Amino acid sequence: MNKIATEISLYIEENGIKQSYIAEKLGISPDLFSKTLLGQRRMPATEFFEICFILNVDPNYFYQKFISEKIA
């Protein structure tokens, strides 16, 4: 599973946000968004930035978690 997708999934779950809400805002099906979070589909960079915008989270938040995991 993609670590950034994992972090996004955890953030969504921890903050009580529905995946279907994010998918709707992205203009994709909830199934397609679920596949992205499960690592069954690559997340385009533009989609990553859109997700961050929708969540009102700085992209560096997820990137720093990704980098710290790589270093550890």
C-alpha positions in Angstrom: 0.0 0.0 0.0 1.2 3.5 -0.8 2.3 5.2 2.4 0.9 8.6 1.5 -2.5 6.9 0.6 -2.3 5.1 4.0 -1.7 8.4 5.8 -4.6 10.1 3.9 -6.9 7.1 4.8 -5.9 7.3 8.5 -6.5 11.1 8.5 -9.9 10.7 6.9 -10.9 8.0 9.4 -9.5 9.8 12.5 -11.4 13.0 11.5 -14.7 11.2 10.7 -14.8 12.2 7.1 -16.6 10.0 4.7 -14.7 8.7 1.7 -17.8 9.2 -0.4 -17.6 13.0 0.4 -14.0 13.2 -0.8 -14.8 11.1 -3.9 -17.7 13.4 -4.8 -15.5 16.5 -4.4 -12.9 14.9 -6.6 -15.5 14.0 -9.2 -14.7 10.3 -9.1 -16.7 7.3 -7.9 -16.4 6.2 -4.3 -15.2 2.8 -5.5 -12.3 4.4 -7.5 -11.3 6.5 -4.5 -11.4 3.5 -2.3 -9.1 1.7 -4.7 -6.7 4.6 -4.5 -6.6 4.5 -0.7 -6.1 0.7 -0.8 -3.1 1.0 -3.2 -5.0 -0.7 -6.0 -4.8 2.5 -8.2 -2.0 5.1 -8.5 -2.9 8.5 -7.1 -2.1 11.2 -9.6 -0.2 14.1 -8.2 -3.0 16.5 -9.1 -5.5 14.3 -7.2 -3.2 14.3 -4.2 -3.2 18.1 -4.1 -6.9 18.2 -4.6 -7.4 15.9 -1.7 -5.2 18.1 0.5 -7.2 21.1 -0.6 -10.5 19.3 0.2 -9.2 18.3 3.6 -7.7 21.8 4.2 -4.4 20.1 5.0 -1.0 21.3 3.8 0.5 18.6 1.4 3.6 18.7 3.5 1.7 17.1 6.4 1.4 13.8 4.5 4.8 14.1 2.7 6.6 14.6 6.0 5.0 11.4 7.4 6.0 9.6 4.2 9.6 10.8 4.5 10.0 10.1 8.2 8.8 6.5 7.5 11.4 6.1 4.7 14.2 7.3 7.0 13.2 5.1 10.0 
